Amino acid sequence: MAGGHLTVDLGAVAKNWRALDAKSDKSVETAAVVKADAYGLAADRVAATLARAGAKWFFVAIAEEGAAVRGATPRDTKVCVFSGHMAGDTDMIHDLDLIPMLNSVEQIERHFDALPDHPFGIQLDSGMNRLGLEPDEWDTVRDGVMTKNPVLIMSHLACADEPDHPMNAQQLACFTEMTEGLDVPKSLAATGGTLLGPEYHFDMTRPGVGLYGGFPYTEATPVVRLSLPVIQTRRVAVGETVGYAAGWTAEVPSRIATVSAGYADGLIRAQSGRGHLWADDIACPIVGRVSMDMIGVDVTHLDRVPKALDILGPHQGVDVVADAAGTIGYEILTSLGHRYARNYLGT
Ligand SMILES: *Cc1c(COP(=O)(O)O)cnc(C)c1O
């Protein structure tokens, strides 16, 4: 069998959640963001694991994603939806008992008309200009909304992974001003904001990527290991080339392993000729173009070629692979392919 093996350590996810929880005061709720199928790692398994670890609040991007979380967690778990209450969402919000984060006057009206007694939160735009009510809109609806008792008021930081970025303090000031004197739980911080310090924590933090071992939570316990079987090895003489477009030329007599996985499995093509796979502790450079289903790896320096090489593991997390591919760890995680045999540890 040539498929790659993806191992997801749910124990490590729980450990990262506990460690991020410990960054804020005991009185601060630590939620878990499990949108995009828990960043590609399986929302039902991650949510069940984190509920056992003590998480009571979960966030998804769209209402449809709420079903997996609702099904995997205890009945009193809060499942919140960042995209709010869209047309067509009412039955899901009601039947799955989801909490929409209302983002606009239109969504507020829709929610109050369709589900007048159903819990909701409010998302404010403190400067990112992506989702949420702007300060002047919030001014016009705030008093009416407050009579309906929102369960949470939140906003999102645009630059929290850069601690020195002036946007952080600007957004903090804006959010503080927009929520001043309101007796409602407040939340501003995702992973990056959690690490910025207590003034960003308010009543709830909402880490996502840090749970899964990604930047900016550099102290995270690694969560994923991805091992790719070697299908074949070959000797390549000086002057011979490897792969599409003859993208790599041997300068010394070389041994090349062809491993099974490629851009169709989320190992994006921009990694061609960049980055490494690992034979236990030894780095082996990627050579030539990443194909749809295969990658060439220089194993000339190995005494023995193993049955499989790791592209994600203890030596190399998603952010290292992301650097080689010119992207971010989030994209590597959420692109992890569906052909891999998945093995979950710690369930
Ligand atoms: C994705 C997201 C989060 C989690 O962000 P991370 O950087 O992955 O921790 C929190 N809040 C909102 C609004 C998000 O969109």
PDBQT file of the ligand as one rigid body, heavy atoms in Angstrom, charges set to zero:
ROOT
HETATM    1  C1  LIG A 401      -9.844  31.424  13.109  1.00  0.00    +0.000 C 
HETATM    2  C2  LIG A 401     -10.301  32.333  14.168  1.00  0.00    +0.000 A 
HETATM    3  C3  LIG A 401      -9.829  32.175  15.488  1.00  0.00    +0.000 A 
HETATM    4  C4  LIG A 401      -8.699  31.232  15.834  1.00  0.00    +0.000 C 
HETATM    5  O1  LIG A 401      -7.525  31.795  15.315  1.00  0.00    +0.000 OA
HETATM    6  P1  LIG A 401      -6.079  31.135  15.505  1.00  0.00    +0.000 P 
HETATM    7  O2  LIG A 401      -5.155  32.140  14.941  1.00  0.00    +0.000 OA
HETATM    8  O3  LIG A 401      -6.117  29.884  14.687  1.00  0.00    +0.000 OA
HETATM    9  O4  LIG A 401      -5.895  30.859  16.930  1.00  0.00    +0.000 OA
HETATM   10  C5  LIG A 401     -10.406  32.961  16.476  1.00  0.00    +0.000 A 
HETATM   11  N1  LIG A 401     -11.353  33.873  16.169  1.00  0.00    +0.000 NA
HETATM   12  C6  LIG A 401     -11.797  34.074  14.906  1.00  0.00    +0.000 A 
HETATM   13  C7  LIG A 401     -12.831  35.117  14.649  1.00  0.00    +0.000 C 
HETATM   14  C8  LIG A 401     -11.278  33.315  13.863  1.00  0.00    +0.000 A 
HETATM   15  O5  LIG A 401     -11.701  33.539  12.605  1.00  0.00    +0.000 OA
ENDROOT
TORSDOF 0
